[in-house]
């Protein structure tokens, strides 16, 4: 039994190491692609798409996600489903956690947004929204919200991950964030979702999925 636990601990540790290395490589690669992706988006702008992306960006922030979560909790309560109430509450908690961490990172890193004309792209601690690009708060919150549903029941939640993908693209399209900002935010959102899901909905997954 002890050997089995030690094996599981070692395997879990290796998994975390590979996950951290993979995340670092992904973010590093995206930093290198930031400029080409920004230039491509700039060259392919059109008024109709701009309006759509601005709307997605405007309504894809955390208040809308929390509002949706509260509506879902109310629906689950009306149907007497305590399990789904827990899932929807976990989605809100994950969204809040990702948003708080993203906000702290934004202030701490002080990365200039694509629209800011400056040579100092990483200015250190900054409260100005012009230097709060890394990571994307919209993307982190939305990814955490819907990824929690995936961890609870992947058949139900996997298709909804297109929503944070769309929000992430909209944030780049309106020149609020770089590619690396939204990728880092998505990784943060998944981590927050996993952390909350393991603690809040772990013991009801089988009931949700069946």
ABEGO torsion letter per residue (X at the ends): XAAAAAAAAAAAAAAAAAAAAAAAAAAAAAAAAAAAAAAAAAAABBAAAAAAAAAAAAAABAAAAAAAAAAAAAAAAAAGBAAAAAAAAAAAAAAAAAAAAAAAAAAAAGBBBAABBBABABAEBBABAAABAOBBAAAAAAAAAAAAAAAABAAAAAAAAAAAAAAAAAAAAAGABBAAAAAAAAAAAAAAAAAAAAAAAAAAAAAAAX
